Amino acid sequence: STKKNKSKKQTYFSRKELCKKFSWNEKKKIICIFSHTLTDENFVMGKRLFKSNLYWLQTTLKTIAKDKSVNFLIKPHPQEGDYKTPTNTIKEFNKLGDLQHVKLIPKNISRISLSKIIDVLISSHGTAPLEYACYGIPSLVAGRCKFNYLDFFILPKKVSIYQRQIMKIQQLKKLKKYQIEDAKI
């Protein structure tokens, strides 16, 4: 059963518990989409594949809807609720309809849980790819990050290549020991 971390009010889920909650096959990889605030930092690191965080999220959601070879978790940005915008990650997620292989992440799931549950991370930019690389989790990103020079991100040069990478994301392997050490440093 789940354990509560009282100091941060986060809930620990094992991979088995999460798969049971969503009726997922435990043998399938779990990919987490780390969303962003949809109006903030659109060009913080310069050139990127998508014109905005919203367009990135919409394209990503449409693409993952087609890939039933893996299971997807959608994680809204923690600060997204601070912005009064016409749309947000949850509203965009709801447009997909009820897809068995795509679910919104449980509220208050602990970061430790995620580090033990997910196999790959998808993000537009930001620090999550670096943070989870410390656990050996590879990332597909759609824009430059501060740490792109390190050898553990996949950063396609075109939107079409980004979409193809999603469709074969189950092939990504855990990062190598030297990549994990680089991320930690």
TIVO-2410 file (N, C-alpha, C; in nm, 3 decimals):
# residues 185
REC num residu      c1      c2      c3 atome chaine
REC   1      S   0.084  -0.119   0.000     N      A
REC   1      S   0.000   0.000   0.000    CA      A
REC   1      S   0.088   0.124   0.000     C      A
REC   2      T   0.027   0.238  -0.026     N      A
REC   2      T   0.105   0.361  -0.037    CA      A
REC   2      T   0.151   0.410   0.099     C      A
REC   3      K   0.267   0.475   0.101     N      A
REC   3      K   0.323   0.532   0.223    CA      A
REC   3      K   0.315   0.683   0.210     C      A
REC   4      K   0.285   0.751   0.320     N      A
REC   4      K   0.277   0.897   0.319    CA      A
REC   4      K   0.404   0.959   0.371     C      A
REC   5      N   0.452   1.060   0.303     N      A
REC   5      N   0.563   1.140   0.350    CA      A
REC   5      N   0.498   1.265   0.409     C      A
REC   6      K   0.484   1.273   0.539     N      A
REC   6      K   0.407   1.379   0.604    CA      A
REC   6      K   0.468   1.517   0.589     C      A
REC   7      S   0.600   1.526   0.577     N      A
REC   7      S   0.662   1.658   0.569    CA      A
REC   7      S   0.627   1.731   0.440     C      A
REC   8      K   0.607   1.662   0.332     N      A
REC   8      K   0.575   1.727   0.204    CA      A
REC   8      K   0.439   1.683   0.152     C      A
REC   9      K   0.369   1.603   0.227     N      A
REC   9      K   0.237   1.552   0.188    CA      A
REC   9      K   0.241   1.484   0.051     C      A
REC  10      Q   0.349   1.411   0.024     N      A
REC  10      Q   0.360   1.337  -0.100    CA      A
REC  10      Q   0.336   1.190  -0.072     C      A
REC  11      T   0.284   1.122  -0.172     N      A
REC  11      T   0.251   0.981  -0.158    CA      A
REC  11      T   0.350   0.898  -0.238     C      A
REC  12      Y   0.397   0.791  -0.177     N      A
REC  12      Y   0.487   0.700  -0.245    CA      A
REC  12      Y   0.403   0.594  -0.318     C      A
REC  13      F   0.430   0.574  -0.445     N      A
REC  13      F   0.370   0.468  -0.524    CA      A
REC  13      F   0.481   0.378  -0.575     C      A
REC  14      S   0.463   0.250  -0.567     N      A
REC  14      S   0.554   0.159  -0.634    CA      A
REC  14      S   0.507   0.148  -0.779     C      A
REC  15      R   0.591   0.095  -0.864     N      A
REC  15      R   0.553   0.074  -1.004    CA      A
REC  15      R   0.431  -0.019  -1.011     C      A
REC  16      K   0.433  -0.123  -0.930     N      A
REC  16      K   0.323  -0.220  -0.927    CA      A
REC  16      K   0.191  -0.152  -0.886     C      A
REC  17      E   0.197  -0.067  -0.784     N      A
REC  17      E   0.076   0.004  -0.738    CA      A
REC  17      E   0.021   0.098  -0.846     C      A
REC  18      L   0.112   0.170  -0.911     N      A
REC  18      L   0.069   0.263  -1.015    CA      A
REC  18      L   0.005   0.186  -1.132     C      A
REC  19      C   0.069   0.078  -1.173     N      A
REC  19      C   0.014  -0.002  -1.283    CA      A
REC  19      C  -0.122  -0.061  -1.245     C      A
REC  20      K  -0.136  -0.103  -1.123     N      A
REC  20      K  -0.265  -0.155  -1.077    CA      A
REC  20      K  -0.370  -0.045  -1.079     C      A
REC  21      K  -0.335   0.074  -1.031     N      A
REC  21      K  -0.427   0.188  -1.028    CA      A
REC  21      K  -0.484   0.218  -1.167     C      A
REC  22      F  -0.399   0.210  -1.269     N      A
REC  22      F  -0.439   0.245  -1.405    CA      A
REC  22      F  -0.471   0.123  -1.492     C      A
REC  23      S  -0.464   0.003  -1.435     N      A
REC  23      S  -0.484  -0.121  -1.511    CA      A
REC  23      S  -0.385  -0.132  -1.626     C      A
REC  24      W  -0.258  -0.100  -1.599     N      A
REC  24      W  -0.152  -0.106  -1.697    CA      A
REC  24      W  -0.075  -0.236  -1.684     C      A
REC  25      N  -0.021  -0.281  -1.795     N      A
REC  25      N   0.069  -0.395  -1.797    CA      A
REC  25      N   0.203  -0.350  -1.738     C      A
REC  26      E   0.248  -0.414  -1.632     N      A
REC  26      E   0.372  -0.377  -1.565    CA      A
REC  26      E   0.496  -0.392  -1.654     C      A
REC  27      K   0.486  -0.472  -1.756     N      A
REC  27      K   0.601  -0.496  -1.843    CA      A
REC  27      K   0.624  -0.384  -1.944     C      A
REC  28      K   0.522  -0.302  -1.968     N      A
REC  28      K   0.538  -0.190  -2.061    CA      A
REC  28      K   0.615  -0.077  -1.994     C      A
REC  29      K   0.696  -0.008  -2.073     N      A
REC  29      K   0.767   0.108  -2.021    CA      A
REC  29      K   0.669   0.219  -1.985     C      A
REC  30      I   0.709   0.298  -1.888     N      A
REC  30      I   0.630   0.414  -1.846    CA      A
REC  30      I   0.710   0.539  -1.879     C      A
REC  31      I   0.649   0.625  -1.958     N      A
REC  31      I   0.712   0.749  -2.003    CA      A
REC  31      I   0.639   0.864  -1.937     C      A
REC  32      C   0.712   0.959  -1.880     N      A
REC  32      C   0.649   1.073  -1.815    CA      A
REC  32      C   0.673   1.199  -1.897     C      A
REC  33      I   0.565   1.269  -1.927     N      A
REC  33      I   0.571   1.398  -1.996    CA      A
REC  33      I   0.573   1.505  -1.888     C      A
REC  34      F   0.683   1.577  -1.876     N      A
REC  34      F   0.693   1.686  -1.780    CA      A
REC  34      F   0.653   1.814  -1.852     C      A
REC  35      S   0.533   1.863  -1.823     N      A
REC  35      S   0.483   1.982  -1.890    CA      A
REC  35      S   0.544   2.107  -1.828     C      A
REC  36      H   0.510   2.219  -1.886     N      A
REC  36      H   0.563   2.349  -1.843    CA      A
REC  36      H   0.449   2.445  -1.820     C      A
REC  37      T   0.479   2.556  -1.757     N      A
REC  37      T   0.381   2.663  -1.757    CA      A
REC  37      T   0.368   2.704  -1.903     C      A
REC  38      L   0.247   2.714  -1.951     N      A
REC  38      L   0.227   2.730  -2.095    CA      A
REC  38      L   0.251   2.872  -2.145     C      A
REC  39      T   0.268   2.968  -2.054     N      A
REC  39      T   0.289   3.106  -2.098    CA      A
REC  39      T   0.424   3.161  -2.058     C      A
REC  40      D   0.502   3.087  -1.983     N      A
REC  40      D   0.626   3.139  -1.926    CA      A
REC  40      D   0.747   3.073  -1.990     C      A
REC  41      E   0.854   3.149  -2.004     N      A
REC  41      E   0.984   3.099  -2.050    CA      A
REC  41      E   0.979   3.028  -2.186     C      A
REC  42      N   0.899   3.082  -2.277     N      A
REC  42      N   0.890   3.019  -2.408    CA      A
REC  42      N   1.022   3.018  -2.484     C      A
REC  43      F   1.106   3.118  -2.463     N      A
REC  43      F   1.232   3.124  -2.537    CA      A
REC  43      F   1.351   3.146  -2.445     C      A
REC  44      V   1.341   3.091  -2.324     N      A
REC  44      V   1.443   3.114  -2.223    CA      A
REC  44      V   1.582   3.068  -2.267     C      A
REC  45      M   1.591   2.963  -2.344     N      A
REC  45      M   1.721   2.911  -2.387    CA      A
REC  45      M   1.747   2.933  -2.536     C      A
REC  46      G   1.669   3.020  -2.598     N      A
REC  46      G   1.691   3.047  -2.739    CA      A
REC  46      G   1.612   2.955  -2.829     C      A
REC  47      K   1.669   2.922  -2.943     N      A
REC  47      K   1.602   2.842  -3.046    CA      A
REC  47      K   1.549   2.709  -2.992     C      A
REC  48      R   1.430   2.675  -3.039     N      A
REC  48      R   1.370   2.548  -3.002    CA      A
REC  48      R   1.283   2.496  -3.114     C      A
REC  49      L   1.234   2.374  -3.101     N      A
REC  49      L   1.155   2.313  -3.208    CA      A
REC  49      L   1.016   2.373  -3.222     C      A
REC  50      F   0.956   2.413  -3.111     N      A
REC  50      F   0.818   2.459  -3.113    CA      A
REC  50      F   0.809   2.607  -3.079     C      A
REC  51      K   0.710   2.674  -3.136     N      A
REC  51      K   0.694   2.818  -3.116    CA      A
REC  51      K   0.651   2.853  -2.974     C      A
REC  52      S   0.589   2.759  -2.905     N      A
REC  52      S   0.544   2.786  -2.769    CA      A
REC  52      S   0.533   2.656  -2.691     C      A
REC  53      N   0.526   2.668  -2.560     N      A
REC  53      N   0.506   2.552  -2.475    CA      A
REC  53      N   0.372   2.486  -2.503     C      A
REC  54      L   0.271   2.565  -2.535     N      A
REC  54      L   0.139   2.510  -2.566    CA      A
REC  54      L   0.143   2.426  -2.693     C      A
REC  55      Y   0.205   2.478  -2.798     N      A
REC  55      Y   0.214   2.403  -2.923    CA      A
REC  55      Y   0.295   2.274  -2.902     C      A
REC  56      W   0.402   2.282  -2.822     N      A
REC  56      W   0.480   2.161  -2.789    CA      A
REC  56      W   0.391   2.058  -2.721     C      A
REC  57      L   0.315   2.102  -2.620     N      A
REC  57      L   0.230   2.009  -2.545    CA      A
REC  57      L   0.123   1.947  -2.635     C      A
REC  58      Q   0.056   2.029  -2.715     N      A
REC  58      Q  -0.048   1.978  -2.804    CA      A
REC  58      Q   0.007   1.875  -2.902     C      A
REC  59      T   0.122   1.905  -2.962     N      A
REC  59      T   0.185   1.813  -3.057    CA      A
REC  59      T   0.226   1.684  -2.987     C      A
REC  60      T   0.283   1.697  -2.869     N      A
REC  60      T   0.326   1.580  -2.793    CA      A
REC  60      T   0.207   1.492  -2.757     C      A
REC  61      L   0.100   1.551  -2.709     N      A
REC  61      L  -0.019   1.474  -2.670    CA      A
REC  61      L  -0.081   1.403  -2.791     C      A
REC  62      K  -0.091   1.471  -2.903     N      A
REC  62      K  -0.145   1.407  -3.023    CA      A
REC  62      K  -0.059   1.289  -3.067     C      A
REC  63      T   0.072   1.304  -3.052     N      A
REC  63      T   0.164   1.198  -3.093    CA      A
REC  63      T   0.156   1.079  -2.998     C      A
REC  64      I   0.155   1.103  -2.868     N      A
REC  64      I   0.152   0.991  -2.774    CA      A
REC  64      I   0.019   0.917  -2.776     C      A
REC  65      A  -0.086   0.985  -2.819     N      A
REC  65      A  -0.216   0.918  -2.829    CA      A
REC  65      A  -0.210   0.800  -2.924     C      A
REC  66      K  -0.120   0.806  -3.022     N      A
REC  66      K  -0.106   0.701  -3.123    CA      A
REC  66      K  -0.014   0.587  -3.080     C      A
REC  67      D   0.071   0.611  -2.980     N      A
REC  67      D   0.173   0.512  -2.941    CA      A
REC  67      D   0.126   0.431  -2.821     C      A
REC  68      K   0.068   0.315  -2.849     N      A
REC  68      K   0.016   0.229  -2.743    CA      A
REC  68      K   0.116   0.123  -2.698     C      A
REC  69      S   0.240   0.133  -2.746     N      A
REC  69      S   0.342   0.035  -2.709    CA      A
REC  69      S   0.397   0.061  -2.568     C      A
REC  70      V   0.370   0.181  -2.515     N      A
REC  70      V   0.415   0.219  -2.380    CA      A
REC  70      V   0.300   0.289  -2.309     C      A
REC  71      N   0.318   0.315  -2.181     N      A
REC  71      N   0.221   0.392  -2.103    CA      A
REC  71      N   0.279   0.530  -2.075     C      A
REC  72      F   0.192   0.631  -2.075     N      A
REC  72      F   0.236   0.768  -2.055    CA      A
REC  72      F   0.170   0.830  -1.933     C      A
REC  73      L   0.250   0.899  -1.854     N      A
REC  73      L   0.202   0.982  -1.745    CA      A
REC  73      L   0.220   1.128  -1.786     C      A
REC  74      I   0.122   1.210  -1.757     N      A
REC  74      I   0.131   1.353  -1.787    CA      A
REC  74      I   0.145   1.426  -1.653     C      A
REC  75      K   0.253   1.504  -1.640     N      A
REC  75      K   0.277   1.577  -1.516    CA      A
REC  75      K   0.273   1.728  -1.542     C      A
REC  76      P   0.168   1.795  -1.493     N      A
REC  76      P   0.164   1.941  -1.506    CA      A
REC  76      P   0.277   2.006  -1.427     C      A
REC  77      H   0.318   2.123  -1.469     N      A
REC  77      H   0.420   2.197  -1.396    CA      A
REC  77      H   0.362   2.241  -1.261     C      A
REC  78      P   0.439   2.233  -1.153     N      A
REC  78      P   0.387   2.269  -1.021    CA      A
REC  78      P   0.338   2.414  -1.010     C      A
REC  79      Q   0.391   2.504  -1.090     N      A
REC  79      Q   0.350   2.645  -1.084    CA      A
REC  79      Q   0.240   2.680  -1.182     C      A
REC  80      E   0.194   2.584  -1.260     N      A
REC  80      E   0.096   2.614  -1.364    CA      A
REC  80      E  -0.031   2.676  -1.307     C      A
REC  81      G  -0.071   2.634  -1.189     N      A
REC  81      G  -0.192   2.688  -1.126    CA      A
REC  81      G  -0.181   2.835  -1.088     C      A
REC  82      D  -0.058   2.888  -1.083     N      A
REC  82      D  -0.038   3.028  -1.047    CA      A
REC  82      D  -0.079   3.123  -1.160     C      A
REC  83      Y  -0.091   3.070  -1.280     N      A
REC  83      Y  -0.122   3.153  -1.396    CA      A
REC  83      Y  -0.270   3.140  -1.431     C      A
REC  84      K  -0.333   3.251  -1.457     N      A
REC  84      K  -0.474   3.252  -1.501    CA      A
REC  84      K  -0.473   3.256  -1.653     C      A
REC  85      T  -0.477   3.139  -1.713     N      A
REC  85      T  -0.470   3.128  -1.858    CA      A
REC  85      T  -0.592   3.053  -1.910     C      A
REC  86      P  -0.626   3.072  -2.036     N      A
REC  86      P  -0.744   3.003  -2.092    CA      A
REC  86      P  -0.727   2.851  -2.100     C      A
REC  87      T  -0.605   2.804  -2.101     N      A
REC  87      T  -0.583   2.659  -2.104    CA      A
REC  87      T  -0.466   2.625  -2.014     C      A
REC  88      N  -0.453   2.496  -1.986     N      A
REC  88      N  -0.340   2.446  -1.906    CA      A
REC  88      N  -0.320   2.300  -1.942     C      A
REC  89      T  -0.225   2.236  -1.879     N      A
REC  89      T  -0.191   2.097  -1.912    CA      A
REC  89      T  -0.311   2.005  -1.893     C      A
REC  90      I  -0.384   2.022  -1.785     N      A
REC  90      I  -0.498   1.933  -1.757    CA      A
REC  90      I  -0.608   1.952  -1.862     C      A
REC  91      K  -0.636   2.075  -1.900     N      A
REC  91      K  -0.738   2.100  -2.004    CA      A
REC  91      K  -0.695   2.040  -2.138     C      A
REC  92      E  -0.568   2.053  -2.171     N      A
REC  92      E  -0.518   1.995  -2.296    CA      A
REC  92      E  -0.522   1.842  -2.289     C      A
REC  93      F  -0.486   1.786  -2.175     N      A
REC  93      F  -0.494   1.641  -2.155    CA      A
REC  93      F  -0.638   1.592  -2.173     C      A
REC  94      N  -0.733   1.664  -2.117     N      A
REC  94      N  -0.874   1.623  -2.126    CA      A
REC  94      N  -0.926   1.621  -2.269     C      A
REC  95      K  -0.866   1.697  -2.358     N      A
REC  95      K  -0.906   1.697  -2.499    CA      A
REC  95      K  -0.876   1.564  -2.567     C      A
REC  96      L  -0.784   1.486  -2.510     N      A
REC  96      L  -0.749   1.356  -2.568    CA      A
REC  96      L  -0.864   1.256  -2.558     C      A
REC  97      G  -0.951   1.275  -2.460     N      A
REC  97      G  -1.052   1.175  -2.434    CA      A
REC  97      G  -0.993   1.069  -2.343     C      A
REC  98      D  -1.065   0.962  -2.322     N      A
REC  98      D  -1.022   0.857  -2.230    CA      A
REC  98      D  -0.934   0.756  -2.302     C      A
REC  99      L  -0.805   0.767  -2.284     N      A
REC  99      L  -0.710   0.673  -2.343    CA      A
REC  99      L  -0.651   0.588  -2.231     C      A
REC 100      Q  -0.656   0.459  -2.246     N      A
REC 100      Q  -0.608   0.368  -2.143    CA      A
REC 100      Q  -0.459   0.384  -2.116     C      A
REC 101      H  -0.381   0.415  -2.218     N      A
REC 101      H  -0.235   0.420  -2.203    CA      A
REC 101      H  -0.180   0.558  -2.169     C      A
REC 102      V  -0.268   0.658  -2.153     N      A
REC 102      V  -0.225   0.795  -2.120    CA      A
REC 102      V  -0.305   0.842  -1.999     C      A
REC 103      K  -0.236   0.872  -1.890     N      A
REC 103      K  -0.304   0.912  -1.767    CA      A
REC 103      K  -0.235   1.034  -1.706     C      A
REC 104      L  -0.315   1.113  -1.636     N      A
REC 104      L  -0.263   1.224  -1.559    CA      A
REC 104      L  -0.196   1.166  -1.434     C      A
REC 105      I  -0.084   1.219  -1.399     N      A
REC 105      I  -0.009   1.168  -1.284    CA      A
REC 105      I  -0.092   1.186  -1.156     C      A
REC 106      P  -0.088   1.091  -1.065     N      A
REC 106      P  -0.162   1.109  -0.939    CA      A
REC 106      P  -0.112   1.232  -0.863     C      A
REC 107      K  -0.203   1.305  -0.804     N      A
REC 107      K  -0.165   1.423  -0.727    CA      A
REC 107      K  -0.077   1.380  -0.612     C      A
REC 108      N   0.020   1.460  -0.582     N      A
REC 108      N   0.110   1.441  -0.467    CA      A
REC 108      N   0.198   1.316  -0.477     C      A
REC 109      I   0.215   1.260  -0.595     N      A
REC 109      I   0.308   1.146  -0.606    CA      A
REC 109      I   0.448   1.197  -0.573     C      A
REC 110      S   0.522   1.120  -0.500     N      A
REC 110      S   0.655   1.165  -0.459    CA      A
REC 110      S   0.754   1.157  -0.575     C      A
REC 111      R   0.853   1.242  -0.568     N      A
REC 111      R   0.959   1.241  -0.670    CA      A
REC 111      R   1.039   1.111  -0.663     C      A
REC 112      I   1.053   1.058  -0.543     N      A
REC 112      I   1.123   0.930  -0.528    CA      A
REC 112      I   1.046   0.822  -0.603     C      A
REC 113      S   0.914   0.823  -0.594     N      A
REC 113      S   0.832   0.727  -0.668    CA      A
REC 113      S   0.862   0.737  -0.817     C      A
REC 114      L   0.856   0.859  -0.868     N      A
REC 114      L   0.877   0.880  -1.011    CA      A
REC 114      L   1.013   0.830  -1.055     C      A
REC 115      S   1.114   0.854  -0.974     N      A
REC 115      S   1.249   0.812  -1.011    CA      A
REC 115      S   1.261   0.660  -1.021     C      A
REC 116      K   1.172   0.589  -0.955     N      A
REC 116      K   1.176   0.442  -0.958    CA      A
REC 116      K   1.073   0.383  -1.054     C      A
REC 117      I   0.980   0.466  -1.101     N      A
REC 117      I   0.870   0.418  -1.186    CA      A
REC 117      I   0.895   0.443  -1.333     C      A
REC 118      I   0.941   0.564  -1.366     N      A
REC 118      I   0.948   0.600  -1.508    CA      A
REC 118      I   1.075   0.547  -1.574     C      A
REC 119      D   1.062   0.518  -1.703     N      A
REC 119      D   1.174   0.467  -1.782    CA      A
REC 119      D   1.236   0.575  -1.869     C      A
REC 120      V   1.154   0.671  -1.913     N      A
REC 120      V   1.200   0.778  -2.001    CA      A
REC 120      V   1.119   0.903  -1.966     C      A
REC 121      L   1.179   1.017  -1.990     N      A
REC 121      L   1.116   1.146  -1.965    CA      A
REC 121      L   1.109   1.224  -2.095     C      A
REC 122      I   0.998   1.293  -2.117     N      A
REC 122      I   0.985   1.384  -2.231    CA      A
REC 122      I   0.956   1.523  -2.175     C      A
REC 123      S   1.029   1.622  -2.227     N      A
REC 123      S   1.010   1.759  -2.181    CA      A
REC 123      S   1.047   1.853  -2.295     C      A
REC 124      S   0.996   1.973  -2.288     N      A
REC 124      S   1.034   2.072  -2.388    CA      A
REC 124      S   1.171   2.129  -2.357     C      A
REC 125      H   1.193   2.161  -2.231     N      A
REC 125      H   1.319   2.218  -2.183    CA      A
REC 125      H   1.315   2.210  -2.030     C      A
REC 126      G   1.405   2.274  -1.964     N      A
REC 126      G   1.398   2.280  -1.818    CA      A
REC 126      G   1.496   2.187  -1.749     C      A
REC 127      T   1.479   2.174  -1.618     N      A
REC 127      T   1.575   2.100  -1.537    CA      A
REC 127      T   1.539   1.954  -1.514     C      A
REC 128      A   1.415   1.915  -1.537     N      A
REC 128      A   1.375   1.775  -1.512    CA      A
REC 128      A   1.464   1.674  -1.585     C      A
REC 129      P   1.500   1.696  -1.711     N      A
REC 129      P   1.588   1.598  -1.778    CA      A
REC 129      P   1.722   1.580  -1.705     C      A
REC 130      L   1.777   1.687  -1.652     N      A
REC 130      L   1.902   1.677  -1.577    CA      A
REC 130      L   1.880   1.605  -1.444     C      A
REC 131      E   1.774   1.642  -1.373     N      A
REC 131      E   1.746   1.582  -1.243    CA      A
REC 131      E   1.726   1.431  -1.254     C      A
REC 132      Y   1.648   1.388  -1.350     N      A
REC 132      Y   1.619   1.245  -1.363    CA      A
REC 132      Y   1.733   1.167  -1.429     C      A
REC 133      A   1.822   1.237  -1.499     N      A
REC 133      A   1.941   1.171  -1.552    CA      A
REC 133      A   2.028   1.118  -1.436     C      A
REC 134      C   2.019   1.182  -1.321     N      A
REC 134      C   2.094   1.135  -1.203    CA      A
REC 134      C   2.048   0.997  -1.159     C      A
REC 135      Y   1.928   0.957  -1.200     N      A
REC 135      Y   1.875   0.823  -1.170    CA      A
REC 135      Y   1.889   0.729  -1.289     C      A
REC 136      G   1.954   0.776  -1.395     N      A
REC 136      G   1.975   0.692  -1.513    CA      A
REC 136      G   1.863   0.699  -1.615     C      A
REC 137      I   1.772   0.794  -1.599     N      A
REC 137      I   1.655   0.804  -1.687    CA      A
REC 137      I   1.686   0.894  -1.806     C      A
REC 138      P   1.678   0.840  -1.928     N      A
REC 138      P   1.704   0.920  -2.048    CA      A
REC 138      P   1.588   1.015  -2.080     C      A
REC 139      S   1.619   1.119  -2.157     N      A
REC 139      S   1.518   1.220  -2.190    CA      A
REC 139      S   1.517   1.254  -2.339     C      A
REC 140      L   1.397   1.280  -2.386     N      A
REC 140      L   1.374   1.339  -2.518    CA      A
REC 140      L   1.330   1.482  -2.491     C      A
REC 141      V   1.404   1.578  -2.543     N      A
REC 141      V   1.371   1.719  -2.521    CA      A
REC 141      V   1.348   1.789  -2.655     C      A
REC 142      A   1.272   1.899  -2.649     N      A
REC 142      A   1.237   1.970  -2.772    CA      A
REC 142      A   1.296   2.110  -2.778     C      A
REC 143      G   1.383   2.141  -2.687     N      A
REC 143      G   1.446   2.272  -2.688    CA      A
REC 143      G   1.574   2.266  -2.609     C      A
REC 144      R   1.655   2.365  -2.629     N      A
REC 144      R   1.783   2.367  -2.558    CA      A
REC 144      R   1.763   2.380  -2.409     C      A
REC 145      C   1.847   2.311  -2.336     N      A
REC 145      C   1.853   2.321  -2.190    CA      A
REC 145      C   1.993   2.372  -2.155     C      A
REC 146      K   2.011   2.410  -2.031     N      A
REC 146      K   2.143   2.456  -1.988    CA      A
REC 146      K   2.248   2.347  -1.998     C      A
REC 147      F   2.206   2.222  -2.003     N      A
REC 147      F   2.301   2.111  -1.997    CA      A
REC 147      F   2.300   2.026  -2.123     C      A
REC 148      N   2.258   2.083  -2.237     N      A
REC 148      N   2.253   2.007  -2.361    CA      A
REC 148      N   2.389   1.955  -2.407     C      A
REC 149      Y   2.495   2.017  -2.364     N      A
REC 149      Y   2.628   1.974  -2.406    CA      A
REC 149      Y   2.664   1.837  -2.348     C      A
REC 150      L   2.592   1.795  -2.244     N      A
REC 150      L   2.617   1.663  -2.186    CA      A
REC 150      L   2.553   1.558  -2.275     C      A
REC 151      D   2.604   1.439  -2.269     N      A
REC 151      D   2.567   1.333  -2.362    CA      A
REC 151      D   2.455   1.244  -2.310     C      A
REC 152      F   2.344   1.303  -2.264     N      A
REC 152      F   2.235   1.215  -2.221    CA      A
REC 152      F   2.096   1.266  -2.254     C      A
REC 153      F   2.087   1.361  -2.345     N      A
REC 153      F   1.958   1.407  -2.394    CA      A
REC 153      F   1.946   1.372  -2.541     C      A
REC 154      I   1.825   1.348  -2.585     N      A
REC 154      I   1.799   1.337  -2.728    CA      A
REC 154      I   1.729   1.468  -2.765     C      A
REC 155      L   1.790   1.544  -2.853     N      A
REC 155      L   1.737   1.673  -2.897    CA      A
REC 155      L   1.727   1.673  -3.049     C      A
REC 156      P   1.611   1.632  -3.103     N      A
REC 156      P   1.594   1.630  -3.248    CA      A
REC 156      P   1.603   1.769  -3.310     C      A
REC 157      K   1.637   1.774  -3.438     N      A
REC 157      K   1.652   1.902  -3.507    CA      A
REC 157      K   1.524   1.948  -3.578     C      A
REC 158      K   1.426   1.858  -3.590     N      A
REC 158      K   1.299   1.891  -3.657    CA      A
REC 158      K   1.183   1.831  -3.580     C      A
REC 159      V   1.066   1.893  -3.592     N      A
REC 159      V   0.945   1.843  -3.525    CA      A
REC 159      V   0.913   1.702  -3.572     C      A
REC 160      S   0.926   1.676  -3.700     N      A
REC 160      S   0.895   1.542  -3.753    CA      A
REC 160      S   0.986   1.436  -3.691     C      A
REC 161      I   1.111   1.470  -3.669     N      A
REC 161      I   1.204   1.376  -3.605    CA      A
REC 161      I   1.167   1.357  -3.459     C      A
REC 162      Y   1.127   1.465  -3.391     N      A
REC 162      Y   1.080   1.458  -3.252    CA      A
REC 162      Y   0.963   1.359  -3.242     C      A
REC 163      Q   0.868   1.372  -3.333     N      A
REC 163      Q   0.751   1.283  -3.331    CA      A
REC 163      Q   0.791   1.137  -3.357     C      A
REC 164      R   0.883   1.115  -3.450     N      A
REC 164      R   0.932   0.978  -3.476    CA      A
REC 164      R   1.003   0.922  -3.353     C      A
REC 165      Q   1.078   1.007  -3.284     N      A
REC 165      Q   1.146   0.962  -3.162    CA      A
REC 165      Q   1.045   0.917  -3.057     C      A
REC 166      I   0.933   0.986  -3.046     N      A
REC 166      I   0.829   0.945  -2.951    CA      A
REC 166      I   0.776   0.807  -2.990     C      A
REC 167      M   0.754   0.786  -3.117     N      A
REC 167      M   0.696   0.659  -3.162    CA      A
REC 167      M   0.791   0.540  -3.143     C      A
REC 168      K   0.918   0.567  -3.121     N      A
REC 168      K   1.010   0.456  -3.092    CA      A
REC 168      K   1.078   0.474  -2.956     C      A
REC 169      I   1.011   0.544  -2.868     N      A
REC 169      I   1.069   0.578  -2.738    CA      A
REC 169      I   1.094   0.456  -2.649     C      A
REC 170      Q   1.019   0.349  -2.673     N      A
REC 170      Q   1.037   0.227  -2.593    CA      A
REC 170      Q   1.175   0.167  -2.613     C      A
REC 171      Q   1.247   0.210  -2.715     N      A
REC 171      Q   1.381   0.156  -2.743    CA      A
REC 171      Q   1.490   0.222  -2.659     C      A
REC 172      L   1.459   0.335  -2.595     N      A
REC 172      L   1.562   0.403  -2.516    CA      A
REC 172      L   1.601   0.320  -2.395     C      A
REC 173      K   1.729   0.317  -2.369     N      A
REC 173      K   1.785   0.239  -2.258    CA      A
REC 173      K   1.827   0.332  -2.145     C      A
REC 174      K   1.838   0.274  -2.027     N      A
REC 174      K   1.887   0.347  -1.911    CA      A
REC 174      K   2.024   0.407  -1.944     C      A
REC 175      L   2.052   0.523  -1.886     N      A
REC 175      L   2.179   0.589  -1.912    CA      A
REC 175      L   2.296   0.507  -1.859     C      A
REC 176      K   2.411   0.528  -1.921     N      A
REC 176      K   2.533   0.458  -1.878    CA      A
REC 176      K   2.588   0.524  -1.752     C      A
REC 177      K   2.672   0.449  -1.684     N      A
REC 177      K   2.726   0.495  -1.556    CA      A
REC 177      K   2.795   0.631  -1.568     C      A
REC 178      Y   2.875   0.652  -1.673     N      A
REC 178      Y   2.946   0.780  -1.688    CA      A
REC 178      Y   2.847   0.895  -1.711     C      A
REC 179      Q   2.735   0.868  -1.780     N      A
REC 179      Q   2.635   0.972  -1.803    CA      A
REC 179      Q   2.565   1.010  -1.671     C      A
REC 180      I   2.538   0.911  -1.590     N      A
REC 180      I   2.476   0.935  -1.459    CA      A
REC 180      I   2.570   1.018  -1.372     C      A
REC 181      E   2.698   0.983  -1.375     N      A
REC 181      E   2.797   1.060  -1.297    CA      A
REC 181      E   2.807   1.203  -1.348     C      A
REC 182      D   2.808   1.223  -1.479     N      A
REC 182      D   2.811   1.358  -1.536    CA      A
REC 182      D   2.690   1.439  -1.489     C      A
REC 183      A   2.574   1.378  -1.487     N      A
REC 183      A   2.452   1.446  -1.444    CA      A
REC 183      A   2.463   1.486  -1.297     C      A
REC 184      K   2.514   1.398  -1.217     N      A
REC 184      K   2.528   1.428  -1.073    CA      A
REC 184      K   2.627   1.542  -1.048     C      A
REC 185      I   2.733   1.543  -1.127     N      A
REC 185      I   2.834   1.651  -1.111    CA      A
REC 185      I   2.774   1.783  -1.152     C      A
***
